[in-house]
Amino acid sequence: MRIRTTFLLAVLGIVASSAGALAIPVSPARKAGAIRSDDATVVVAGSETRTPSRFVAGKTLLVDARLGHASVAEGGSQETFLFAQVSGAEARAEDKAPPVNLAIVIDRSGSMKGERIANAIAAAVGSVERMRDGDRVTVVAFDTVAQVLVPPTRVDAQSRSRIESQIRSVRLGGDTCISCGLDEAMRQLETVSLSGDQVNRMVLLSDGAANFGVRDVPGLRTQAARMQRKGFAISTVGVDVDFDEKVMAAIANESNGKHYFVANASGLPKVFSEEFDSLLASVARDAEMVIELAPGVEVAEVFDRTFRREGNRLIVPFGTFSANQEKTVLVKLRVPATGAGEKAVADVKLAYRDLQARNDGQCSGNLAVVVTDSGRAQRDLDPFVAARVERSRTAQTLTEANKLFEQGRIGEARARLAAQAQNLKAKEEANVALALAQPSVAPRRASKSLDRDFEDQLGAVARAEATFAAPPPPAPGHGAGGFAGPSRPPASQPADAAKAQVRANQASATELGF
C-alpha cells in the first residue's frame, strides 16, 4: 500500500525547503521497500536545488547522471563512480510509430530440425503479418552458407503473401555459420537507403554454436560492432538448451541489441512479438553519449557496456530507445583531490535522433565533486549507484558460476552464488537504511524501486543456486593426434533444467548490465 508523500516527509522530519525526488524506504510488509521518484516528488519554487554531483536533463531521452560521492577527502587521488541512466519518454497517443526496417536472420542448420524450425518459421511469418504497409523486411537463412530468402522489400498488400511464402520455403541444411548470415543480411541492407526516421534492427535466431566461418567470440564481437556503427542493433534469440550463450550474448551486447533465451521453441512467437512491439514503440535512435573527463581524472573501469576512447573522452553508443526503456552506463573514476573546493569531474552530452519530434536531439550537463577535509567527506556510496554497482557484480557472478558449473566444479559454483546472495542482502539492508536516514534523490523515470532492484538480483542468484545440482558432462575424449575419438555417451548427463539455467543466467547477466 502506498503512503502519501506528505506523510513520508512528516515521518522523516524533512523541512519544506527540501527539494528533489526522494526515494524513501517504507515497511508495508517487510523491513525495506522503496518508493520511486515519481511517488515522492517535492517541488520548491518551481525547481530543484542544484547539486554539483548530479544533473537531470532531456525530454524524449532523459539523462539522470550522478557521481557516487558528492564529496571526497582532500589528498591524493580518490575513487568514485559516474553513473548515468538514460530513459525513453512515454509513448504519446498522437505519435505515429516510425517505419520499421527489420532483417530476420534464421539458422537453418541440421540441428534446427522438427519443432525448432517449424516454430522459427511461424514466428518470422507472424512478424511479417504484424508489419504495416510501408515497413521493410529482409530475410536471410543460413547454414554453412547464407541464402537470401527475401531481399529488402517494402511490405504492402501485394508483397506480404509472397514474403511469407518465401519464409515458409526454408529447408534444413548443414553446419552453423552465424557470421555468414549476419554478413549477408548487412550486404542486403546496404543496397538500400538507411536514412530517415525508420528504426533498423536485425533479429538473429539460432540453436547451436557457430562451427563454420567466424567462430570465436572476439571475431563475432568485431562483426557486431561494425554493424552497430552502421546503425543496426542485433537482438539474438537462443533456442532450446543447446546453444552457445556466450556467443549470442556477445553479439547482442556489442551491437546494443537484446539477448533472449527460450527453453522451448514454442516460446519463439512471444519473443518475436515482444521485439516487434519494442520497435513500434521506438522514441529515439542512434543515441550516443560522450563523457568528457576533466584534466587529471582517470578511468579505472567501464562496466558492462561497449565503448571507445578518444583522448579524454569516453564514447558510449546506446542505439535505439523504446518508450520507457532504460539503459545505463557505470564508470569507476580516479579523481585528483588536491586543494579544497569544487572540482570538475566530467561533462556529459547525449545526442540522438528524436523520433517523436522528428529532429536531432541532445541534452547535456556537468558533474563536479567537492573536495573537503576527511571529517566532512561523504563516506557511503550513493545508494542508487551502489545498487547499479551490485548489478554488475551479480552479472559477473552469474557468468563465473556458469563457467564453474560447465567445468564440473558445481560446489564452487554454488558457493560463489551463495556468497553473492549474502552480499546482496547486506547491501540491500545498508543502502535502503541509508536512503531512509539520509534521503537521496532517486533517478528520474526509474524502472524499479531501490529495494526491487536488489530483490531482482537476489531472485536471479537464488534460481541459479537452486538449479545447479546436476553435474555437467565430462570433456569429450581425444583420439590419436588430438582429434576427438568415437562419440560415447557421457558418464553423467546434466539435467536439462541445469543446462537451461546456464542459458538463463547469461540472459539475466546481459539484462543486468544493460
DRENLUM-734429 format. One record per residue: residue in three letters; x, y, z of N, C-alpha, C in turn. Coordinates in steps of 0.02 Angstrom, whole numbers, plus 50000, padded with zeros to 5 digits. Each point is the difference from the previous one (the first is absolute). Example, Ala and Ser with C-alpha at 12.3 -4.5 7.8 and 13.67 -1.06 7.14 Angstrom:
ALA506604971650390499555005950000500455006050000/SER499825005349964500425005950003499615005550037/
# end
This chain:
MET500424994150000499585005950000500445006250000/ARG499855004849957500415006049995499845004850057/ILE500505003550024499915004950052500095006949970/ARG499575004650017500035006649970500675003450013/THR500215003949952500635003650005500035004450062/THR499455003350014500015004650058500124996250065/PHE499724993950004500104996050060500734997850006/LEU500294998249943500714998050000500455005750024/LEU499855005949974500405005850019499935001550074/ALA499404999150025499905001450071500384994950043/VAL499974993749980500354994850038500745001350003/LEU500275002149943500735001149997500225006850024/GLY499515004450015500195006550025500345004449950/ILE499824999149936500325004049948499645006749996/VAL500375005250003499705006649998499765001749931/ALA499575005049996499685001749937500495002349947/SER500595002050020500485002349951500354994349964/SER499894993850022500314994449965499764999849928/ALA500464998349955499815000149929500224993549968/GLY499674998349945500194994249961499514994450006/ALA500164994549968499584994050000500314995050047/LEU499674998550056500314996150053499794992749996/ALA500494995550006499854992950003500004998050073/ILE499414999450030499954998850072499804992850014/PRO500414996150036499794993250018499415000150048/VAL499564995449992499434999250045499964992650019/SER499544998350044499964993150024499294997450000/PRO499714998849941499324997649999499954992950027/ALA500404995349974499964993150023500694997150011/ARG500505004349992500694997950010500405006050021/LYS500614999150021500385005550028500225005049949/ALA500044998349935500285004749952499615000049936/GLY499625005249990499695001249936500305006649976/ALA499835002149941500245006549978499515003049950/ILE499855006250010499565003549954500425003149946/ARG499774999449938500375003049945499915007550000/SER500415003349961500015007350001499335003049981/ASP499634996849954499365002749979499495000150057/ASP500114995950051499524999550054500135005150056/ALA500575003250000500175004550055500395005949974/THR499665004249964500335005849969499825006350038/VAL500505003750021499895006450033500305005449956/VAL499615004849982500235005549959499995006450041/VAL500555003450002500065006250038500165005649951/ALA499585005149999500115005949957500084997949927/GLY499664994649982499984997949930500644996749976/SER500494998750043500614996949976500334996250057/GLU500504996049981500374996250050500645003750020/THR500234998550061500635002750022500564996849959/ARG500455004049974500544997349959500504996350044/THR500214994249977500524996150032500564999049950/PRO500615002250015500544999349950500134992949978/SER499854995250044500154993049984499454996549962/ARG499485003749978499454996949964499675005049954/PHE499774997549942499575004249958499474995649966/VAL499455003149983499464996849963499845004449940/ALA499984997149940499885004149940499684995749946/GLY499605003249958499714996649943499254999050006/LYS499704997849945499294998949998499844993349967/THR500054999749933499884993649967500474994750027/LEU500635001750006500484996050038500225004250060/LEU499914997250059500185003650061500624996850030/VAL500505004350014500624997750031499985001950074/ASP500104995150043500085001250071500704997550018/ALA500485004750008500704998250011500225002450069/ARG500404996150032500245001750068500674996750014/LEU500345002850050500614997050026499824995850061/GLY500414995050013499884995850058500105003750065/HIS500425005249999500135004050060499945007449982/ALA499615003650040499955007249990500625003650024/SER500354996950047500615003050027500514994650015/VAL500645001749994500544995350015500515003550044/ALA500404996050035500505002650046500595002849961/GLU500255005650024500575003249968500634995850007/GLY500404999949946500634996450003500044994449948/GLY500485000449955500124994649952499444999249949/SER499894993749981499484998349951499474995850035/GLN499365001749990499454996450032499574996649947/GLU499734994250018499574996349953499275001750011/THR499635000449946499285000650002499724997049936/PHE499355000449992499684997449940499625005549964/LEU499964999549935499545004149961499464995249975/PHE499385001550017499434995849981499505004249961/ALA499854997949939499515003649960499454995249978/GLN499395002050013499424996149979499635004049947/VAL499874996849943499645003249945499354996449990/SER499455003749997499344996849994499585003349947/GLY499624996049964499565002549948499365002850028/ALA499715004849964499375003150021499424995249992/GLU499445001850030499384996449989499795000549927/ALA499684994849975499725000349933499395004750002/ARG499955004249950499445004849997499494997649949/ALA499365001050018499464997749957500045003049930/GLU500245006249997500025003449935500594997949957/ASP500484996450029500594998049962499854994349952/LYS500255000549940499964994649952500634995950005/ALA499934993450007500584995750007500455000749939/PRO500665000450010500465000849944500014993849956/PRO500175000849936500064994049957500534995350028/VAL499894993649988500454994850025500384997049941/ASN500664999350009500434996649951500294993950035/LEU499704994349990500154994050039500344994749956/ALA500574997450025500334994449967499954993950045/ILE499714994749975499934993850037500524995049974/VAL500434997650045500554995549981499884993450035/ILE499834994849962499774993650028500524994549989/ASP500164996650054500434994149997499604994149972/ARG500234997249944499664994349971500464993850001/SER500505000050044500454994350005499624993750021/GLY500324994349991499674993650013499714999350069/SER500315003150050499764999250069499345003650012/MET499775004049951499365003550008499404995849979/LYS500124993649990499464995749974499404999750047/GLY499444998149970499404998950039499665006350023/GLU499825000150064499615005550029500375006649997/ARG500664999850005500395006250002499925004049936/ILE500114996949943499955003749938499275001849986/ALA499544995650019499295001549989499795006250039/ASN500215000550061499825005850041500385006249979/ALA500624999249976500385005849975499645002949940/ILE499784995749954499645002449941499355003450021/ALA499644996950046499375003050023500105006850031/ALA500545000750040500145006450032500185005349949/ALA500404998249951500205004949948499395002149958/VAL499584995149982499395001649963499555004550041/GLY499944998550065499595004150044500245007250003/SER500665001049999500265006950000499815003749936/VAL500054996549943499825003249937499255001749999/GLU499594995650028499285001350003499855006350039/ARG500415001650049499895005850042500305006449971/MET500434999349951500325006049971499485004049961/ARG500115006549999499535004549966500225001349929/ASP499535001849958500185002049933500505005850004/GLY500554999349963500525005050001500614997950041/ASP499924995350047500574997250036500414995949950/ARG500624998450019500444996349954500294994050037/VAL500044994449965500274993950030500504996749954/THR500514996950030500504996049966500044993350037/VAL500034994649964500034993450033500594996149970/VAL500444997750044500584996049980499994993650041/ALA500104994349968500084993750036500734997649990/PHE500264996650050500714997949995500104993150029/ASP500464996449971500304994150030500755000849989/THR500304996149956500705001149983500095006249958/VAL499495001649961499985006149960499355003650014/ALA499965006249977499405004050010499595000249935/GLN499355000150008499555000549943499525005750011/VAL499935004449952499535005650004499314997449980/LEU499564999550048499314998049986499595005949976/VAL500105005750033499645006049982500495005850001/PRO500175003049942500425006050001499605005750031/PRO500325005750015499635005550031499375001749961/THR499434999150032499365000549965499505004050042/ARG499675004849968499485003750035499384995650006/VAL499724999950059499414995950013499385003949977/ASP499594996649959499365002949980499544994249984/ALA499405001649976499504994849987500254994949948/GLN500405002349952500244995549948500594995750022/SER500455002950040500614996450018499934995550062/ARG499535001450042499974996550065499954992449991/SER499554997649960499914992849993500624996849968/ARG500315003749954500614997449967500574999350050/ILE500075004950045500524999750051499884994150046/GLU499384999250021499844994550047500134993249967/SER499844999549935500114993749964500754998449997/GLN500425005149990500724998949997500274997750068/ILE499735002850053500234997850067499814992750011/ARG499414998149979499774993050009500404995149958/SER500385002649952500394995549956500664997850032/VAL500175002350059500634998350032500074992450006/ARG500584997449980500164992950006500654999250038/LEU500044994650038500584998950043500624998649958/GLY500595001950027500634999049965500534997050044/GLY500615003049999500574997050033500205003250065/ASP500635002750003500285002650062499745007150014/THR500285003150052499755006550024500515005549988/CYS499885004349953500445005749985499635006550016/ILE500015001950063499655006150021500275006149963/SER500675000449994500305005849966499775000549928/CYS499884994349967499765000149931499315003249996/GLY499564998150046499335002850001500005007550013/LEU500395002250049500035007150016500305004149944/ASP500554997549971500325003749945499545000849940/GLU499654994749983499555000349942499425004850013/ALA499734999950061499465004650017500245007249995/MET500615001450024500265006849997500125002149928/ARG500254995449958500105001649930499345002049967/GLN499484996350015499355001549971499755006950024/LEU500085001350064499755006350028500385006149972/GLU500634998949983500405005549973499815001949929/THR499584996049968499785001649932499445005049999/VAL499725001650059499445004950003500205005750047/SER499645005449995500145005850043499784998650071/LEU500445001550048499844999150070499885006750034/SER499895005149961499885006750028499275000750020/GLY499825005750028499315001250021499894997850071/ASP499374999750021499844998650070499764992950011/GLN500204995349957499814993150013500444997150055/VAL499784994450028500384996550051500294993749969/ASN500654999250006500354994349969500154994750053/ARG499874993749983500144994650048500114993449963/MET500474996150027500074993049979499774995650057/VAL499694994549983499844994850049500344993649977/LEU500474997650041500374993949984499724994350042/LEU499804994649967499724994350034500434993949986/SER500244996850054500424994149991499934995450060/ASP500134993549988499984995250056500674996650011/GLY500525002049964500634996550008500605004550001/ALA500564997350021500625003850000500255000749928/ALA500345005749987500285001149934500574995049989/ASN499954995949948500534995249985500255000649928/PHE499865005849969500245001449933500065007549993/GLY500465002449959500115007249993500335002850063/VAL499825006050019500275003050062499694996450060/ARG500424997150042499734996050055500195002650069/ASP500515004250004500235002450065499615006250021/VAL499935000950065499625005650027500305006749979/PRO500675001150005500285006549978499845001549927/GLY500034995049956499865001149930499275002049988/LEU499544996750035499295001649993499845006750032/ARG500355001750054499925006750030500205005449950/THR500564999049966500235004849951499485000949944/GLN499724994549978499495000249948499385003850024/ALA499794998650062499415003450028500135007450009/ALA500615001850022500175007150009499975003749934/ARG500234996849947499985003149934499285001549979/MET499554995450016499305001049982499675005350044/GLN500215000250062499745005350045500195006949974/ARG500615000749975500225006449974499615002049937/LYS499724995149966499605001549941499265001150018/GLY499854999850064499325001650022499554994150014/PHE500284994050006499594994150011500164996750067/ALA499504999550043500054995850059499814992949980/ILE500304995150032499844993049986499714996950064/SER499374998249998499714996350056500084992649986/THR500254996250048500154993049990499514995750039/VAL499794994549969499524995450032500314993150001/GLY500164997550059500274993350008499444995150012/VAL499974994849960499454995250002500214993550033/ASP499594997550047500124993750034500615000750046/VAL500254994550026500535000550050500694998749971/ASP500054998549936500644998349970500235005349950/PHE500175005950025500305005149958500545003550041/ASP500445003549967500555003450035499765006850022/GLU499825000450063499715006350027500525005650001/LYS500654998250005500525005250003500045003649932/VAL499964996249946500035002949933499395004549988/MET499414997450015499395003849985499955006350043/ALA500204999650063499995005950043500515005149978/ALA500584997749978500535004749977499775003949939/ILE499664996749953499755003549941499495005350019/ALA499544998250045499495004850022500325005950037/ASN500444998550047500325005350039500385004949957/GLU500394997449953500435004349960499605004449952/SER499414997849982499605003849951499435003950032/ASN499944999850067499465003350036499324996949987/GLY500004993549988499374996349994499844996550065/LYS499464996150000499814996150059500154992749987/HIS500144996450054500114992849995499434996350034/TYR499674995649963499444996150026500204992650003/PHE499714996550048500084992750004499304997050006/VAL499864995349955499374996350006500174992650007/ALA499794997150056500174993050014499644995349953/ASN499445002249973499614995849954499815004249940/ALA500054997249941499895003849938499295002849997/SER499544997350039499325002649999499975007150028/GLY500535002250034500035006850026500235005249950/LEU500194997949940500255004649950499505005449979/PRO499374998349987499535005249980499955005650051/LYS500024998450064499965005250052500615004649997/VAL500594997249990500615004149996499975004649939/PHE499814997349943499955004149939499485005550011/SER499464998450033499485005050013500275005650045/GLU500374998150052500285005050046500505004549964/GLU500414997049957500505003949964499665004849951/PHE499504997649965499665004349951499635005650035/ASP499694998650057499645005250038500495005450022/SER500604998150020500495005050022500215004449941/LEU500044997249940500175004049941499455005149986/LEU499384998050004499445004549987499975005650051/ALA500264998650061499975005050053500645004350004/SER500424999749949500645003750002499885007550003/VAL500385003350045499945007350007500645003649978/ALA500564996349995500635003149979500454994549972/ARG500475002149958500484995349973500685003449995/ASP500524995949987500685002649991500235004050060/ALA499794998150059500205003750061500734998350017/GLU500385005250016500704999150018500185005150054/MET500324997550052500205004350056500755001349997/VAL500195006350009500715001850003500145002650071/ILE500474996750034500205002150067500715002949994/GLU500045006650008500655003349994500275001350071/LEU500554996850015500295000250067500415006350010/ALA499955002850060500405005950017500734998150006/PRO500455004849993500724998650006500164996450066/GLY500394994849994500224996350059499544994350020/VAL499394999949975499544994550017500174993949957/GLU500064994250032500194993949965499454994850004/VAL499954996049948499524994549998500324993750028/ALA499684997150052500244993750027499664994149966/GLU499355000849984499634994549969499345002649972/VAL499814997449942499335001149972499644993350004/PHE499434999850033499654993850013499504998349945/ASP500004993849978499474996749962499915002549928/ARG499995006449988499835002549934500615000749955/THR499884999549934500535001449952500125007549996/PHE500625002049986500175007249997500645000649960/ARG500195006249985500645001349969500315006350031/ARG500665000449997500355005750029500275004549944/GLU499935006550009500315004949957500305005450045/GLY500644999350015500325004650046499694999650069/ASN499755005750026499695000050066499244999049996/ARG499764997549943499294999049992499834992549996/LEU499464998250035499714993349994499375000849957/ILE499944995849949499425000349956499624993450007/VAL499375000650022499594994150015499404999949954/PRO499964995349952499414999649958499434996650036/PHE499405002949996499404997050031499514997449948/GLY500035002549938499554997549948499295002650007/THR499524995549990499295001749999499684999350068/PHE499545004650016499624999750062499264999249984/SER499674995450035499284999549997499715004350056/ALA499355001249997499665003850053500134996650068/ASN500205004050048500134997750069500604995450008/GLN500374998849946500594995750006500565003650037/GLU500364996250039500545002850041500664996649983/LYS500535004049991500674997349991500485004050045/THR500534996850020500455003250048500734999249978/VAL500425004450028500724999249994500305001450068/LEU500494996050019500335000650065500765000149989/VAL500335005250027500735000849991500325001250067/LYS500524996350016500395001450060500555005049982/LEU500055005350040500485005449985500485001050058/ARG500595002549983500475002550051500045007649991/VAL499845003650053499935007249996500555003350042/PRO500375004849972500515003550040499665004250054/ALA500234999350061499685003450056500495004650036/THR500355004049962500475004750030499695006950001/GLY499995003150057499715006650006499254999750013/ALA499785003150054499304999950019499575003949950/GLY499364998149995499535003549958499694995549948/GLU499595003049956499654996249948500474998649942/LYS500054993749981500444997849946499594996849943/ALA500105002449940499654997149942500234992749990/VAL499524995849983500154992949987499874998249927/ALA499415001849974499844998149932499435004249971/ASP500035001149935499445002749962499684994249962/VAL499354999650003499644994449970499515002749948/LYS500024997149940499555002249947499704993949966/LEU499345000249989499664994649964499705002949936/ALA500164997049943499715002149936499624994149971/TYR499455001549964499574994749974499545002849947/ARG499684995649963499485001849954499344999250036/ASP499645005650007499365000050036499454997949953/LEU499714994150012499484997349956499315002750018/GLN499945003450057499375003250018499975007049968/ALA500545003850008500025006849973500225000149927/ARG500264994449974500254999549932500575005049987/ASN500455000550047500595004249991500574997250041/ASP500585003049995500584997950039499945002950071/GLY500094995850050499955002350068500654999250037/GLN500075003850053500584999250043499845002950069/CYS500374997850050499965002850067500684999050033/SER500155004150049500674999850029500005002850070/GLY500554999050034500095002650067500714998650023/ASN500185002750058500674998850026499974997650071/LEU500514996450020500044997150067500645002350034/ALA499945001550064500575002250040499964996950069/VAL500564999650032500044997450068500295005450045/VAL499805000150063500285004750049500564996550038/VAL500585003049998500574997450038500015003550068/THR500014996150053499965002850067500434995950047/ASP500015001950063500404996150049499654993450012/SER500374995150024499754993250006499404999550046/GLY499955004450049499444999650047499335001749968/ARG500015003949946499375001949968499884996649932/ALA500474996049978499944996649935499474994550005/GLN499654998849944499484994949998500334993150002/ARG499804996150050500314993450008499624994649961/ASP499355000350001499594994849969499865001749927/LEU500004994849959499835000849930499265001649994/ASP499835004549953499305001349986499634993349992/PRO499434999150034499684993450000499784997649930/PHE499815004649956499794998049933500604998149957/VAL500565003350011500624997949967500214993350027/ALA499944999050065500194993650031499604994349971/ALA499355001149989499584994849971500234998349929/ARG500205005149962500254998749932500674996350001/VAL500435001850048500634996450007499874992650014/GLU499524998750044499844993050016499704996349940/ARG499635003549958499744996749940500574997349957/SER500535003949994500574997849961500344994050034/ARG500065000350066500304994450036499574993749996/THR499355000850002499554994349995500064996949930/ALA500025004249948500094997549932500654996149994/GLN500535002650030500654996649997499964993450038/THR499654999950056499934993950040499644994649960/LEU499465001849966499634995149960500434997249944/THR500405004349969500444997749946500544995350028/GLU500305001850056500514995950031499724993350023/ALA499395000150027499684993850022499874995449941/ASN499815002849943499914996049940500644996449981/LYS500565003750001500644997049981500194994350048/LEU499915001250064500164994950050499564993849991/PHE499365001149988499544994549991500204995749940/GLU500155003449944500184996449939500664996350007/GLN500415002050047500634996550014499904994350050/GLY499394999150023499864994850049500125002150072/ARG500175006350011500165002550068499355002850031/ILE499534995550010499335002050019499995003050070/GLY500374997150046500035002650068500265007150001/GLU500525001449960500275006849997499505004949969/ALA499644997649949499505004349968499465001950051/ARG499764995250037499475001350049500255004550056/ALA500644998950021500295004150053500085007249977/ARG500195000949936500085006849973499325003650000/LEU499484996449981499345002949998499755001650071/ALA500134995450046499785001050069500345006250031/ALA500645000949984500365005850027499715006549973/GLN499825000149935499715006149972499315001350029/ALA499624994650013499345000950030500065003250069/GLN500484997650039500125002950067500215007249994/ASN500445001449952500235006949990499425004549980/LEU499564997649955499445004149978499535001650057/LYS499884995250044499555001250057500285005550045/ALA500654999650012500325005150042499995006849966/LYS500145000149934500005006349964499305003149997/GLU499514995849990499315002549998499815003350066/GLU500144996550054499825002750066500365006650013/ALA500655000249984500395006050014499785005849957/ASN499874998849935499855005649955499285002450008/VAL499534995750015499325002350013499995003950066/ALA500394997750049500055003750063500315006849988/LEU500505000349956500325006449985499515004749966/ALA499594997449955499505004249967499485002450050/LEU499874996150051499515002050051500305005350046/ALA500624998950021500315004650047500225006549967/GLN500224999549939500245005949963499674999849931/PRO499385002349994499634999249937500405002249939/SER500034995749951500385001349939499535001249942/VAL500235003849954499595001549941500004993949954/ALA499414997449988499954994049958500055001949926/PRO500264995449960500035001449928499315001349971/ARG499955004949956499375001449967499824994249953/ARG499364998749993499734994849956500314993250016/ALA500194998850062500304993550017499504994449986/SER500244994649970499554994549983499834995750061/LYS500395000650053499844996250060500265003750061/SER499724998350057500205003150063500654997050025/LEU500295003250051500654998050026499984992850026/ASP499514998450041499974993250028499834994949946/ARG499595001949951499834995449946500634998349959/ASP500445004949991500624998849965500404994450033/PHE500085000550066500374994850037499624993450000/GLU499345000250007499614993850002500044996349934/ASP499995003549945500064996849935500684996549992/GLN500525003250025500664996849998500024993850044/LEU499715000550059499984994150044499614994349968/GLY499465001749965499614994849967500394996449946/ALA500395003749961500404996949947500534995450030/VAL500325002250054500514995950034499684993850031/ALA499435000850032499674994350033499794994749950/ARG499745002149942499804995149949500604996049975/ALA500565003449990500604996549977500254995250054/GLU500025002250061500254995850055499574993850010/ALA499345000849994499554994450010500044994949944/THR500145002249940499984995649941500674996549989/PHE500555003150019500654996949988500114994250048/ALA499754994249980500074994150043500284994149960/ALA499794999449936500244994549959500685001549970/PRO500464995249999500675001349971499975000549924/PRO500425004349971500035000449927500374994049972/PRO499944998749934500354994349971500755001150001/PRO500394994650005500735000849997500225002249931/ALA500605002949996500265002149935500074993949956/PRO499855000749934500044994249955500724997349996/GLY500054993549990500664996849995500345001949935/HIS500654999049997500385001749939500384994049976/GLY499994998949936500374994549970500705002049983/ALA500344995849962500695001449979500025006449960/GLY500545003750010500095006249962499575005850025/GLY499674998950056499625005550029499305000649972/PHE499784995549954499335000449973499514996450046/ALA499395002350000499494996950042499914992749980/GLY499944995750050499904992949988499274998649985/PRO499814993549997499324998149985499525003050052/SER499425001849978499515003050044499764995050051/ARG500025001650064499764995750053499565004050046/PRO499484996950027499585003850046500395001850062/PRO499915005950026500375002150060499804995850060/ALA500464999750048499874996150060499425002950039/SER499935006449999499445003250036499765005949958/GLN499375000149984499715005249957499655005150044/PRO500115006549989499665004950042499265000149984/ALA499625001650050499285000749990499885005949954/ASP499484999449959499835005549955499885006450039/ALA499734999350061499865006050040500645003750016/ALA500544996450015500645003250016500305003149937/LYS499954996649943500265002849938499615006349982/ALA499344999750010499595005949985500185005750047/GLN500184998450062500165005350048500645003749979/VAL500484996449971500615003249975499815005449949/ARG499554998249954499795004849949499595005750030/ALA499574998350048499605005250033500455004750040/ASN500534997350031500465004250037500335005249955/GLN500194997849939500325004749954499525005449978/ALA499374998049987499495005049982499905005050057/SER499994997650062499925004450057500615004650008/ALA500604997249990500615004150006500005005549948/THR499784998549939499975005049948499515005550018/GLU499434998150026499485004950018500225004450058/LEU500354997150049500225003850058500505005549980/GLY500404998849950500495004949978499755004849947/PHE499374999349981499755003949943499895007350020/
# end
